[in-house]
Amino acid sequence: MSNISGLSGSKEINQLDFLESHANILKIIGQAENIILGKQDVIKMTVISFLCQGHVLIEDVPGVGKTTLASALAKIVGLKYKRAQFTPDVMPSDITGFSIYNKITNELEYKEGLALCNILLADEINRTSPKTQSSLLEVMEEGTVTVDGKTHRVPTPFMVIATQNPIGFVGTHPLPEAQLDRFIMRISIGYPDIGNEIKIISDRKTENPMDKITTAINAEDIIKAQNIVKKIHIDESLYKYIVELVGKTRGHQYITLGASPRASLALMRLSQARAFLEKRDYIIPEDILNMYIPAISHRIILKQEARLKKIRAEDILNDVKKQIAPMILNENINKSRRG
């Protein structure tokens, strides 16, 4: 079979499987764009995270579509969706589940918690206790919950979309840096422009656009796409480029704590998923640079000096991107892949 534009003829990835999975993912994005208007980049970032089997932290003000994004994604793929509205009285058992004694069978029965679903919206995660936050983050990391010595695996695929409001701090428990590191990326949605906001309210005058969503693919299709993403080729020089970009955050004059090797792994996975979305079975430097800030900005701690100067993490990372250039040209990457 002749090569299709964007594919290098890899023996590791079947081209027909690649194209079928790519078309399925575009179905998700296409329908989501009809619900979350004017936010194609946000939708793509969320889908990219899903393809990496990662979790997303959305830091934004209320009312911009965070809940709608999560529920739309679940509905399009036909997945089990749950929403956890985090408040101070939410307990770890609400997330993991609990055992209850059955008088008839004389045994303990497991009652599922909120985590036993495919897509979990953890709304305002910073408004619950650190203990409850930890229980959720453990599920995110391990993909299992353990109750009374018995382990229960969450369904696959599984994704947590967590939100937090960056404005109000009264009664909140900010996520520690070690826990923020569990999210593959942090993004924000932002307000819509005037045209899209007018369309949002007019579309909802008599009906909810969510009711028009149809299930386009299924869980097996997502898992198939996730497995293809893992096989996306990475040239040896780009492994070094990823590590150099992440390593530059360690010892930086304005950074107290730099990104860990987990950040390098996240950046690699995200770059693979972006290449897949761009219909390529190999990554190029542009994939890495595009994913760099969403993958790294929440994993570093700035020095007080930077805060006083109003220097943001994004400013520092943009500067790092300019300092380190990839040592290989895009066409050479494709050439080496064909070889």
C-alpha positions in Angstrom: 0.0 0.0 0.0 1.4 3.4 -0.9 2.2 5.8 1.9 -0.5 8.4 2.8 0.6 12.0 3.6 1.8 12.2 7.2 2.5 8.5 7.5 6.0 7.2 7.1 5.2 3.6 6.2 6.0 2.3 9.7 5.8 -1.4 10.1 4.9 -1.0 13.7 1.6 0.9 12.9 -0.9 -0.4 10.5 -1.8 2.5 8.2 -5.5 1.5 7.9 -5.8 1.2 11.7 -4.1 4.6 12.0 -6.4 6.3 9.6 -9.5 4.7 11.1 -8.6 5.8 14.6 -7.6 9.3 13.4 -11.1 9.6 11.8 -12.8 8.5 15.0 -10.9 11.1 17.1 -11.9 13.8 14.6 -15.6 12.8 15.2 -15.1 13.6 18.9 -13.6 17.0 18.1 -16.2 17.8 15.5 -19.2 17.3 17.8 -17.5 18.9 20.8 -16.9 22.1 18.7 -20.6 22.4 18.2 -21.1 22.5 22.0 -18.0 24.4 23.2 -18.0 27.2 20.7 -14.8 28.9 19.7 -12.6 26.7 21.9 -11.1 24.3 19.4 -7.6 24.4 21.1 -9.1 23.5 24.5 -11.0 20.6 23.0 -7.9 19.4 21.2 -5.8 19.6 24.4 -8.4 17.6 26.3 -8.6 14.9 23.6 -4.8 14.8 23.4 -4.7 14.2 27.2 -7.3 11.4 26.8 -5.2 9.8 24.1 -2.2 9.8 26.5 -4.3 8.2 29.2 -3.6 11.3 31.2 -5.7 13.6 33.4 -6.4 17.3 32.9 -6.6 20.2 35.4 -8.7 23.1 34.1 -8.0 26.3 36.1 -10.6 28.8 35.3 -13.5 30.9 36.6 -17.0 29.4 36.9 -19.4 29.3 33.9 -17.0 29.0 31.0 -17.9 25.4 30.0 -15.7 23.1 32.1 -18.6 20.8 33.1 -20.1 20.9 29.6 -16.8 19.9 28.1 -16.5 16.8 30.3 -20.1 15.6 29.9 -20.0 16.2 26.1 -16.8 14.2 25.8 -18.4 11.3 27.7 -21.6 11.4 25.7 -19.9 11.5 22.3 -17.8 8.4 23.2 -20.7 6.7 25.0 -18.7 6.5 28.3 -19.9 6.3 31.9 -19.6 9.8 33.3 -19.8 11.1 36.9 -19.5 14.5 38.5 -18.1 15.0 41.9 -18.9 18.5 43.3 -16.1 18.8 45.9 -17.0 20.5 49.1 -15.4 20.3 52.6 -17.7 17.4 53.6 -16.8 15.1 50.7 -15.1 12.1 52.2 -12.4 9.8 50.6 -15.0 7.0 50.7 -17.2 9.0 48.4 -14.4 8.7 45.8 -13.2 5.2 46.4 -16.4 3.5 47.6 -17.0 1.6 50.8 -18.1 -1.8 52.2 -21.4 -2.3 53.8 -22.5 -5.4 55.8 -25.2 -7.5 54.1 -27.3 -9.3 56.8 -28.6 -11.8 54.3 -25.3 -13.0 52.9 -23.4 -12.3 56.1 -20.7 -10.7 54.0 -19.4 -7.2 53.3 -20.6 -5.8 50.0 -18.6 -3.2 48.0 -20.5 -0.1 47.0 -18.9 1.8 44.2 -17.5 5.3 44.7 -17.5 8.1 42.2 -14.2 7.0 40.7 -15.7 3.9 39.2 -16.5 5.5 35.8 -14.8 6.4 32.6 -14.8 10.1 32.8 -14.9 11.8 36.2 -15.3 15.5 36.6 -13.7 16.6 39.9 -15.4 20.0 40.2 -13.6 22.6 42.3 -11.1 20.0 43.6 -9.4 22.7 45.7 -12.5 23.0 47.9 -12.3 19.6 49.5 -9.9 18.3 52.2 -6.3 17.2 51.4 -7.3 13.7 52.5 -10.0 13.5 49.9 -7.8 15.1 47.2 -5.2 12.4 48.0 -7.7 9.6 47.6 -8.6 10.9 44.1 -5.0 11.4 43.0 -4.2 7.9 44.1 -6.9 6.5 41.9 -5.5 8.7 39.0 -2.0 7.3 39.5 -2.8 3.6 40.2 -6.1 3.2 38.2 -7.4 1.2 41.2 -9.1 1.6 44.5 -8.6 -0.6 47.5 -11.3 -0.9 50.1 -11.1 -3.3 53.1 -8.1 -5.1 51.5 -9.9 -5.7 48.1 -8.6 -4.0 45.0 -11.1 -2.7 42.4 -9.9 -1.5 39.0 -11.5 1.5 37.4 -13.0 1.0 33.9 -10.9 1.7 30.8 -10.5 4.2 29.4 -10.4 6.4 32.5 -9.8 10.1 32.7 -10.2 12.7 35.4 -11.0 16.3 34.4 -10.4 18.4 37.5 -11.3 22.1 37.9 -10.4 24.8 40.3 -11.2 28.5 40.5 -8.0 30.6 40.6 -9.8 33.6 42.0 -11.5 32.7 45.3 -9.2 31.3 48.0 -11.4 31.4 51.1 -12.1 27.9 52.3 -9.9 26.3 49.7 -7.0 23.7 49.9 -4.6 24.4 47.0 -3.2 21.2 45.5 0.4 20.5 46.6 3.0 20.5 43.9 3.5 16.8 44.2 -0.2 16.3 43.5 -0.3 18.8 40.7 2.4 16.6 39.1 -0.2 13.9 38.6 -2.0 15.9 36.0 -0.6 15.5 32.5 -1.4 19.1 31.7 -3.1 22.2 33.0 -5.2 24.4 30.7 -7.7 27.2 30.9 -10.8 27.7 28.8 -11.3 31.5 29.0 -14.2 33.6 28.1 -15.8 33.3 24.6 -15.6 36.2 22.2 -18.7 38.3 21.6 -19.8 36.4 18.5 -19.6 33.0 20.1 -21.2 34.2 23.4 -24.2 35.5 21.4 -24.5 32.1 19.6 -24.2 30.3 23.0 -27.1 32.1 24.5 -29.2 32.1 21.3 -28.7 28.3 20.8 -29.9 27.7 24.3 -33.0 29.8 24.1 -35.4 26.9 23.5 -33.2 23.8 23.8 -30.0 22.4 25.1 -27.4 21.7 22.3 -26.2 18.8 24.5 -29.4 16.9 23.5 -28.2 16.9 19.9 -25.0 14.9 20.7 -24.9 11.4 19.2 -22.6 8.7 20.3 -20.0 8.6 17.5 -17.5 6.0 18.7 -17.1 3.7 21.7 -14.6 2.8 24.5 -12.8 0.2 22.3 -12.2 2.8 19.7 -10.5 5.1 22.3 -8.4 2.3 23.6 -7.3 1.4 20.1 -6.3 5.0 19.4 -4.4 5.1 22.8 -2.4 2.1 21.8 -1.5 3.6 18.4 -0.3 6.8 20.1 2.1 4.8 22.2 3.7 3.5 19.0 4.3 7.0 17.4 7.9 7.2 16.4 10.4 9.5 18.2 13.8 10.2 16.7 16.7 9.7 19.2 17.6 13.3 19.0 14.1 14.4 20.1 14.4 12.3 23.3 17.4 14.5 24.1 15.5 17.6 23.1 12.6 16.8 25.5 15.0 16.1 28.4 17.0 19.3 27.7 13.8 21.4 27.7 12.6 19.9 31.0 16.1 19.9 32.6 16.5 23.6 31.9 13.8 24.3 34.6 16.2 22.8 37.2 18.6 25.4 38.5 16.9 28.3 36.8 17.4 31.7 38.5 13.7 32.2 39.0 12.6 28.6 39.8 12.8 27.0 43.2 11.7 23.5 42.1 12.1 22.3 38.6 10.2 19.7 36.7 10.8 16.0 37.4 11.4 13.1 35.1 7.6 12.5 35.2 7.3 15.8 33.3 9.7 14.5 30.6 7.5 11.4 30.2 4.4 13.5 30.1 5.9 15.8 27.4 6.9 12.8 25.3 3.4 11.2 25.5 1.7 14.5 24.7 3.9 15.1 21.7 3.1 11.6 20.4 -0.7 12.3 20.8 -0.3 15.7 19.0 1.5 14.1 16.2 -1.3 11.5 15.9 -3.9 14.3 15.8 -1.9 16.0 13.1 -2.1 12.7 11.1 1.6 11.8 11.5 3.1 8.6 12.9 6.3 10.4 14.0 6.8 13.5 16.1 8.6 16.7 15.1 10.0 19.5 17.3 6.8 21.5 16.8 4.8 18.8 18.6 7.1 19.1 21.6 7.1 22.9 21.7 3.3 23.0 21.3 2.9 20.8 24.4 5.7 22.2 26.5 3.9 24.9 28.5 0.7 23.0 29.1 2.8 20.0 30.3 5.3 21.8 32.4 3.9 25.1 33.8 2.1 23.6 36.7 5.1 21.4 37.7 7.5 24.2 38.7 7.6 26.4 41.7 8.7 30.0 41.2 11.0 31.9 43.6 9.6 34.9 45.5 11.8 37.2 43.4 9.9 36.1 40.2 6.5 36.7 41.9 7.6 40.2 43.0 8.7 41.0 39.4 5.3 39.5 38.2 7.2 36.9 36.1 4.9 34.0 35.2 5.8 30.4 34.7 4.7 30.7 31.1 7.2 33.6 30.6 10.1 31.5 31.8 9.1 28.5 29.7 8.8 30.6 26.6 12.3 31.9 27.3 13.6 28.4 27.7 12.1 27.4 24.3 14.1 30.2 22.7 17.3 29.1 24.4 17.2 25.4 23.3 16.9 24.6 19.6 16.3 21.0 18.3 19.3 19.5 16.7 17.5 17.9 13.8 15.4 19.1 10.9 11.8 17.9 10.4 12.6 16.3 7.0 15.5 14.4 8.5 13.1 12.9 11.1 10.8 11.6 8.5 13.7 10.3 6.5 15.1 8.4 9.4 11.7 7.0 10.1 11.4 5.7 6.5 14.8 4.1 6.8 
